[in-house]
């Protein structure tokens, strides 16, 4: 399901691969779901950037140790059930300046 979406997106040239928890039957915010990225990328959690439009998802990733970027297009309040995402952006367009700096 994700592969065609990425392939047809203008972001496609910047995406090296797609991970999905669906095939593994593990769902976020289970730590095992985030571990899939650590195993695939062979990187420690702080070296992995995690981008989501869902605050709860960014909080789960931040709790696991990823560098979380929450795309908060609507100005919603931060959920209270974990550490806030490291970065809260209004638009995905803000992301390149943060990851290339």
N, CA, C and O atoms as a GROMACS GRO file, in nm:
protein
  404
    1UNK      N    1   0.081  -0.118   0.000
    1UNK     CA    2   0.000   0.000   0.000
    1UNK      C    3   0.087   0.127   0.000
    1UNK      O    4   0.053   0.224  -0.068
    2UNK      N    5   0.196   0.128   0.074
    2UNK     CA    6   0.279   0.248   0.085
    2UNK      C    7   0.368   0.271  -0.036
    2UNK      O    8   0.394   0.386  -0.074
    3UNK      N    9   0.416   0.163  -0.096
    3UNK     CA   10   0.511   0.177  -0.208
    3UNK      C   11   0.457   0.264  -0.321
    3UNK      O   12   0.527   0.356  -0.364
    4UNK      N   13   0.334   0.241  -0.372
    4UNK     CA   14   0.285   0.328  -0.481
    4UNK      C   15   0.268   0.473  -0.438
    4UNK      O   16   0.290   0.564  -0.519
    5UNK      N   17   0.229   0.496  -0.314
    5UNK     CA   18   0.213   0.633  -0.266
    5UNK      C   19   0.347   0.708  -0.268
    5UNK      O   20   0.355   0.823  -0.311
    6UNK      N   21   0.450   0.640  -0.222
    6UNK     CA   22   0.583   0.702  -0.221
    6UNK      C   23   0.633   0.722  -0.363
    6UNK      O   24   0.685   0.828  -0.397
    7UNK      N   25   0.619   0.620  -0.446
    7UNK     CA   26   0.669   0.626  -0.584
    7UNK      C   27   0.608   0.742  -0.662
    7UNK      O   28   0.675   0.803  -0.745
    8UNK      N   29   0.482   0.773  -0.637
    8UNK     CA   30   0.412   0.880  -0.710
    8UNK      C   31   0.425   1.017  -0.642
    8UNK      O   32   0.372   1.116  -0.693
    9UNK      N   33   0.492   1.023  -0.531
    9UNK     CA   34   0.505   1.147  -0.456
    9UNK      C   35   0.626   1.226  -0.504
    9UNK      O   36   0.724   1.167  -0.551
   10UNK      N   37   0.622   1.359  -0.491
   10UNK     CA   38   0.741   1.438  -0.522
   10UNK      C   39   0.856   1.412  -0.424
   10UNK      O   40   0.969   1.453  -0.449
   11UNK      N   41   0.826   1.344  -0.315
   11UNK     CA   42   0.931   1.310  -0.219
   11UNK      C   43   1.009   1.185  -0.259
   11UNK      O   44   1.112   1.154  -0.199
   12UNK      N   45   0.962   1.113  -0.359
   12UNK     CA   46   1.022   0.986  -0.399
   12UNK      C   47   1.174   0.991  -0.414
   12UNK      O   48   1.241   0.898  -0.368
   13UNK      N   49   1.233   1.093  -0.474
   13UNK     CA   50   1.379   1.094  -0.488
   13UNK      C   51   1.455   1.099  -0.356
   13UNK      O   52   1.575   1.070  -0.351
   14UNK      N   53   1.386   1.135  -0.249
   14UNK     CA   54   1.451   1.148  -0.119
   14UNK      C   55   1.426   1.029  -0.027
   14UNK      O   56   1.475   1.027   0.086
   15UNK      N   57   1.351   0.931  -0.073
   15UNK     CA   58   1.315   0.816   0.009
   15UNK      C   59   1.394   0.694  -0.038
   15UNK      O   60   1.384   0.652  -0.154
   16UNK      N   61   1.472   0.639   0.053
   16UNK     CA   62   1.554   0.521   0.021
   16UNK      C   63   1.480   0.390   0.041
   16UNK      O   64   1.519   0.288  -0.017
   17UNK      N   65   1.376   0.391   0.119
   17UNK     CA   66   1.303   0.268   0.146
   17UNK      C   67   1.181   0.297   0.231
   17UNK      O   68   1.168   0.404   0.290
   18UNK      N   69   1.094   0.201   0.238
   18UNK     CA   70   0.970   0.215   0.315
   18UNK      C   71   0.961   0.097   0.411
   18UNK      O   72   0.978  -0.018   0.371
   19UNK      N   73   0.934   0.126   0.535
   19UNK     CA   74   0.912   0.024   0.637
   19UNK      C   75   0.765   0.027   0.675
   19UNK      O   76   0.705   0.134   0.689
   20UNK      N   77   0.707  -0.089   0.692
   20UNK     CA   78   0.570  -0.097   0.738
   20UNK      C   79   0.559  -0.200   0.849
   20UNK      O   80   0.611  -0.311   0.837
   21UNK      N   81   0.492  -0.164   0.955
   21UNK     CA   82   0.471  -0.256   1.065
   21UNK      C   83   0.361  -0.356   1.033
   21UNK      O   84   0.347  -0.457   1.102
   22UNK      N   85   0.283  -0.329   0.931
   22UNK     CA   86   0.169  -0.413   0.897
   22UNK      C   87   0.210  -0.558   0.872
   22UNK      O   88   0.147  -0.650   0.925
   23UNK      N   89   0.312  -0.579   0.794
   23UNK     CA   90   0.355  -0.716   0.761
   23UNK      C   91   0.404  -0.791   0.885
   23UNK      O   92   0.390  -0.913   0.893
   24UNK      N   93   0.460  -0.718   0.980
   24UNK     CA   94   0.511  -0.781   1.103
   24UNK      C   95   0.401  -0.806   1.205
   24UNK      O   96   0.421  -0.882   1.300
   25UNK      N   97   0.285  -0.743   1.186
   25UNK     CA   98   0.176  -0.760   1.281
   25UNK      C   99   0.204  -0.693   1.415
   25UNK      O  100   0.148  -0.731   1.518
   26UNK      N  101   0.290  -0.593   1.413
   26UNK     CA  102   0.326  -0.517   1.533
   26UNK      C  103   0.283  -0.374   1.506
   26UNK      O  104   0.308  -0.320   1.399
   27UNK      N  105   0.218  -0.314   1.602
   27UNK     CA  106   0.166  -0.181   1.577
   27UNK      C  107   0.215  -0.080   1.680
   27UNK      O  108   0.235  -0.113   1.797
   28UNK      N  109   0.232   0.042   1.635
   28UNK     CA  110   0.277   0.149   1.722
   28UNK      C  111   0.164   0.185   1.818
   28UNK      O  112   0.046   0.182   1.782
   29UNK      N  113   0.201   0.217   1.939
   29UNK     CA  114   0.332   0.256   1.990
   29UNK      C  115   0.413   0.144   2.054
   29UNK      O  116   0.495   0.172   2.142
   30UNK      N  117   0.394   0.021   2.016
   30UNK     CA  118   0.476  -0.087   2.070
   30UNK      C  119   0.624  -0.060   2.039
   30UNK      O  120   0.657  -0.029   1.925
   31UNK      N  121   0.712  -0.071   2.138
   31UNK     CA  122   0.854  -0.053   2.112
   31UNK      C  123   0.906  -0.147   2.003
   31UNK      O  124   1.002  -0.114   1.933
   32UNK      N  125   0.845  -0.264   1.989
   32UNK     CA  126   0.888  -0.359   1.886
   32UNK      C  127   0.868  -0.301   1.745
   32UNK      O  128   0.943  -0.334   1.653
   33UNK      N  129   0.769  -0.216   1.729
   33UNK     CA  130   0.747  -0.153   1.598
   33UNK      C  131   0.862  -0.059   1.564
   33UNK      O  132   0.911  -0.060   1.451
   34UNK      N  133   0.906   0.021   1.659
   34UNK     CA  134   1.016   0.113   1.636
   34UNK      C  135   1.148   0.038   1.619
   34UNK      O  136   1.237   0.083   1.546
   35UNK      N  137   1.161  -0.075   1.685
   35UNK     CA  138   1.283  -0.156   1.674
   35UNK      C  139   1.304  -0.204   1.530
   35UNK      O  140   1.418  -0.228   1.490
   36UNK      N  141   1.196  -0.217   1.453
   36UNK     CA  142   1.210  -0.257   1.312
   36UNK      C  143   1.302  -0.161   1.237
   36UNK      O  144   1.383  -0.204   1.156
   37UNK      N  145   1.290  -0.032   1.263
   37UNK     CA  146   1.375   0.068   1.197
   37UNK      C  147   1.519   0.055   1.243
   37UNK      O  148   1.611   0.064   1.161
   38UNK      N  149   1.540   0.034   1.371
   38UNK     CA  150   1.676   0.017   1.423
   38UNK      C  151   1.742  -0.103   1.356
   38UNK      O  152   1.858  -0.096   1.314
   39UNK      N  153   1.669  -0.213   1.348
   39UNK     CA  154   1.723  -0.334   1.287
   39UNK      C  155   1.752  -0.316   1.138
   39UNK      O  156   1.855  -0.363   1.088
   40UNK      N  157   1.663  -0.250   1.068
   40UNK     CA  158   1.680  -0.233   0.923
   40UNK      C  159   1.790  -0.134   0.889
   40UNK      O  160   1.866  -0.155   0.794
   41UNK      N  161   1.799  -0.027   0.965
   41UNK     CA  162   1.895   0.079   0.934
   41UNK      C  163   2.031   0.059   1.001
   41UNK      O  164   2.129   0.124   0.963
   42UNK      N  165   2.036  -0.028   1.098
   42UNK     CA  166   2.161  -0.053   1.173
   42UNK      C  167   2.214   0.078   1.234
   42UNK      O  168   2.333   0.108   1.227
   43UNK      N  169   2.123   0.153   1.293
   43UNK     CA  170   2.157   0.279   1.358
   43UNK      C  171   2.097   0.281   1.498
   43UNK      O  172   1.993   0.220   1.522
   44UNK      N  173   2.161   0.352   1.590
   44UNK     CA  174   2.099   0.367   1.722
   44UNK      C  175   1.979   0.462   1.711
   44UNK      O  176   1.976   0.548   1.623
   45UNK      N  177   1.881   0.447   1.798
   45UNK     CA  178   1.760   0.529   1.789
   45UNK      C  179   1.783   0.680   1.776
   45UNK      O  180   1.713   0.743   1.697
   46UNK      N  181   1.878   0.741   1.849
   46UNK     CA  182   1.893   0.887   1.834
   46UNK      C  183   1.935   0.932   1.694
   46UNK      O  184   1.920   1.049   1.659
   47UNK      N  185   1.988   0.840   1.615
   47UNK     CA  186   2.031   0.874   1.478
   47UNK      C  187   1.918   0.860   1.376
   47UNK      O  188   1.938   0.887   1.258
   48UNK      N  189   1.801   0.818   1.422
   48UNK     CA  190   1.687   0.796   1.332
   48UNK      C  191   1.586   0.909   1.350
   48UNK      O  192   1.540   0.936   1.460
   49UNK      N  193   1.553   0.974   1.238
   49UNK     CA  194   1.450   1.076   1.240
   49UNK      C  195   1.315   1.013   1.209
   49UNK      O  196   1.304   0.932   1.116
   50UNK      N  197   1.215   1.049   1.284
   50UNK     CA  198   1.081   0.993   1.269
   50UNK      C  199   0.984   1.108   1.247
   50UNK      O  200   0.971   1.196   1.333
   51UNK      N  201   0.916   1.107   1.134
   51UNK     CA  202   0.825   1.216   1.097
   51UNK      C  203   0.682   1.163   1.096
   51UNK      O  204   0.654   1.058   1.038
   52UNK      N  205   0.592   1.236   1.162
   52UNK     CA  206   0.452   1.194   1.164
   52UNK      C  207   0.360   1.316   1.170
   52UNK      O  208   0.398   1.421   1.222
   53UNK      N  209   0.242   1.299   1.117
   53UNK     CA  210   0.140   1.403   1.131
   53UNK      C  211   0.052   1.374   1.253
   53UNK      O  212  -0.041   1.450   1.280
   54UNK      N  213   0.081   1.268   1.326
   54UNK     CA  214   0.005   1.232   1.447
   54UNK      C  215   0.092   1.256   1.570
   54UNK      O  216   0.202   1.200   1.581
   55UNK      N  217   0.045   1.337   1.661
   55UNK     CA  218   0.123   1.367   1.781
   55UNK      C  219   0.153   1.240   1.861
   55UNK      O  220   0.266   1.221   1.905
   56UNK      N  221   0.053   1.153   1.880
   56UNK     CA  222   0.074   1.032   1.959
   56UNK      C  223   0.185   0.947   1.897
   56UNK      O  224   0.262   0.884   1.970
   57UNK      N  225   0.194   0.946   1.765
   57UNK     CA  226   0.294   0.866   1.695
   57UNK      C  227   0.433   0.927   1.716
   57UNK      O  228   0.529   0.854   1.739
   58UNK      N  229   0.443   1.059   1.706
   58UNK     CA  230   0.571   1.126   1.730
   58UNK      C  231   0.615   1.109   1.875
   58UNK      O  232   0.734   1.092   1.902
   59UNK      N  233   0.520   1.112   1.968
   59UNK     CA  234   0.552   1.091   2.109
   59UNK      C  235   0.604   0.949   2.132
   59UNK      O  236   0.700   0.929   2.205
   60UNK      N  237   0.540   0.851   2.069
   60UNK     CA  238   0.586   0.713   2.082
   60UNK      C  239   0.728   0.698   2.030
   60UNK      O  240   0.810   0.631   2.093
   61UNK      N  241   0.758   0.758   1.917
   61UNK     CA  242   0.892   0.751   1.859
   61UNK      C  243   0.994   0.823   1.947
   61UNK      O  244   1.105   0.774   1.968
   62UNK      N  245   0.955   0.941   1.999
   62UNK     CA  246   1.044   1.015   2.088
   62UNK      C  247   1.070   0.935   2.214
   62UNK      O  248   1.184   0.933   2.263
   63UNK      N  249   0.968   0.869   2.269
   63UNK     CA  250   0.985   0.786   2.388
   63UNK      C  251   1.082   0.672   2.363
   63UNK      O  252   1.157   0.632   2.452
   64UNK      N  253   1.079   0.620   2.241
   64UNK     CA  254   1.169   0.509   2.205
   64UNK      C  255   1.314   0.558   2.190
   64UNK      O  256   1.407   0.479   2.202
   65UNK      N  257   1.331   0.685   2.163
   65UNK     CA  258   1.465   0.739   2.147
   65UNK      C  259   1.494   0.799   2.011
   65UNK      O  260   1.603   0.852   1.989
   66UNK      N  261   1.397   0.792   1.920
   66UNK     CA  262   1.415   0.855   1.789
   66UNK      C  263   1.409   1.007   1.803
   66UNK      O  264   1.360   1.060   1.903
   67UNK      N  265   1.460   1.077   1.703
   67UNK     CA  266   1.443   1.220   1.692
   67UNK      C  267   1.310   1.242   1.620
   67UNK      O  268   1.298   1.214   1.501
   68UNK      N  269   1.212   1.291   1.693
   68UNK     CA  270   1.076   1.299   1.639
   68UNK      C  271   1.044   1.437   1.584
   68UNK      O  272   1.079   1.540   1.642
   69UNK      N  273   0.977   1.436   1.470
   69UNK     CA  274   0.928   1.556   1.403
   69UNK      C  275   0.778   1.540   1.387
   69UNK      O  276   0.731   1.452   1.315
   70UNK      N  277   0.703   1.626   1.455
   70UNK     CA  278   0.557   1.622   1.442
   70UNK      C  279   0.515   1.732   1.346
   70UNK      O  280   0.544   1.849   1.370
   71UNK      N  281   0.447   1.696   1.239
   71UNK     CA  282   0.394   1.793   1.145
   71UNK      C  283   0.254   1.829   1.195
   71UNK      O  284   0.158   1.755   1.173
   72UNK      N  285   0.245   1.942   1.260
   72UNK     CA  286   0.122   1.987   1.325
   72UNK      C  287   0.059   2.097   1.240
   72UNK      O  288   0.070   2.215   1.273
   73UNK      N  289  -0.005   2.059   1.133
   73UNK     CA  290  -0.061   2.156   1.038
   73UNK      C  291  -0.176   2.238   1.095
   73UNK      O  292  -0.200   2.351   1.051
   74UNK      N  293  -0.246   2.183   1.193
   74UNK     CA  294  -0.366   2.250   1.245
   74UNK      C  295  -0.343   2.327   1.374
   74UNK      O  296  -0.435   2.390   1.425
   75UNK      N  297  -0.222   2.323   1.429
   75UNK     CA  298  -0.196   2.391   1.555
   75UNK      C  299  -0.258   2.322   1.675
   75UNK      O  300  -0.290   2.387   1.774
   76UNK      N  301  -0.274   2.190   1.667
   76UNK     CA  302  -0.333   2.113   1.777
   76UNK      C  303  -0.241   2.116   1.899
   76UNK      O  304  -0.120   2.132   1.885
   77UNK      N  305  -0.298   2.100   2.018
   77UNK     CA  306  -0.213   2.094   2.138
   77UNK      C  307  -0.135   1.963   2.142
   77UNK      O  308  -0.177   1.862   2.085
   78UNK      N  309  -0.022   1.965   2.210
   78UNK     CA  310   0.060   1.845   2.226
   78UNK      C  311  -0.011   1.749   2.320
   78UNK      O  312  -0.061   1.790   2.425
   79UNK      N  313  -0.016   1.621   2.282
   79UNK     CA  314  -0.073   1.520   2.370
   79UNK      C  315   0.007   1.515   2.501
   79UNK      O  316   0.125   1.549   2.504
   80UNK      N  317  -0.058   1.473   2.608
   80UNK     CA  318   0.004   1.474   2.741
   80UNK      C  319   0.065   1.341   2.781
   80UNK      O  320   0.116   1.330   2.892
   81UNK      N  321   0.063   1.241   2.697
   81UNK     CA  322   0.096   1.106   2.739
   81UNK      C  323   0.237   1.061   2.703
   81UNK      O  324   0.257   0.945   2.666
   82UNK      N  325   0.333   1.149   2.714
   82UNK     CA  326   0.471   1.113   2.686
   82UNK      C  327   0.554   1.238   2.663
   82UNK      O  328   0.502   1.349   2.669
   83UNK      N  329   0.681   1.219   2.635
   83UNK     CA  330   0.766   1.336   2.610
   83UNK      C  331   0.726   1.403   2.480
   83UNK      O  332   0.698   1.335   2.381
   84UNK      N  333   0.722   1.534   2.478
   84UNK     CA  334   0.682   1.601   2.353
   84UNK      C  335   0.783   1.573   2.242
   84UNK      O  336   0.901   1.549   2.270
   85UNK      N  337   0.737   1.575   2.118
   85UNK     CA  338   0.830   1.557   2.006
   85UNK      C  339   0.939   1.665   2.011
   85UNK      O  340   0.913   1.778   2.052
   86UNK      N  341   1.059   1.629   1.969
   86UNK     CA  342   1.169   1.725   1.970
   86UNK      C  343   1.140   1.845   1.881
   86UNK      O  344   1.173   1.959   1.915
   87UNK      N  345   1.078   1.819   1.767
   87UNK     CA  346   1.048   1.927   1.673
   87UNK      C  347   0.899   1.925   1.639
   87UNK      O  348   0.843   1.820   1.607
   88UNK      N  349   0.836   2.041   1.646
   88UNK     CA  350   0.697   2.056   1.604
   88UNK      C  351   0.698   2.154   1.488
   88UNK      O  352   0.736   2.270   1.503
   89UNK      N  353   0.654   2.107   1.372
   89UNK     CA  354   0.657   2.186   1.249
   89UNK      C  355   0.515   2.212   1.202
   89UNK      O  356   0.424   2.135   1.230
   90UNK      N  357   0.497   2.320   1.130
   90UNK     CA  358   0.366   2.349   1.072
   90UNK      C  359   0.350   2.284   0.935
   90UNK      O  360   0.239   2.265   0.887
   91UNK      N  361   0.463   2.251   0.873
   91UNK     CA  362   0.460   2.199   0.738
   91UNK      C  363   0.579   2.108   0.714
   91UNK      O  364   0.686   2.127   0.772
   92UNK      N  365   0.561   2.009   0.630
   92UNK     CA  366   0.670   1.922   0.591
   92UNK      C  367   0.782   2.001   0.521
   92UNK      O  368   0.897   1.959   0.521
   93UNK      N  369   0.747   2.113   0.462
   93UNK     CA  370   0.845   2.198   0.394
   93UNK      C  371   0.955   2.249   0.489
   93UNK      O  372   1.063   2.287   0.444
   94UNK      N  373   0.927   2.251   0.619
   94UNK     CA  374   1.025   2.297   0.717
   94UNK      C  375   1.131   2.191   0.748
   94UNK      O  376   1.236   2.223   0.804
   95UNK      N  377   1.104   2.068   0.714
   95UNK     CA  378   1.192   1.957   0.753
   95UNK      C  379   1.332   1.962   0.692
   95UNK      O  380   1.428   1.941   0.765
   96UNK      N  381   1.349   1.990   0.563
   96UNK     CA  382   1.484   1.986   0.506
   96UNK      C  383   1.584   2.075   0.578
   96UNK      O  384   1.700   2.037   0.594
   97UNK      N  385   1.544   2.192   0.620
   97UNK     CA  386   1.636   2.283   0.690
   97UNK      C  387   1.684   2.224   0.822
   97UNK      O  388   1.795   2.254   0.867
   98UNK      N  389   1.602   2.142   0.885
   98UNK     CA  390   1.639   2.084   1.014
   98UNK      C  391   1.727   1.961   0.999
   98UNK      O  392   1.813   1.936   1.084
   99UNK      N  393   1.709   1.885   0.895
   99UNK     CA  394   1.786   1.761   0.880
   99UNK      C  395   1.916   1.781   0.802
   99UNK      O  396   2.001   1.692   0.802
  100UNK      N  397   1.932   1.895   0.736
  100UNK     CA  398   2.056   1.919   0.663
  100UNK      C  399   2.145   2.018   0.736
  100UNK      O  400   2.257   2.047   0.693
  101UNK      N  401   2.095   2.070   0.847
  101UNK     CA  402   2.172   2.171   0.922
  101UNK      C  403   2.285   2.107   1.000
  101UNK      O  404   2.360   2.176   1.068
   0.00000   0.00000   0.00000
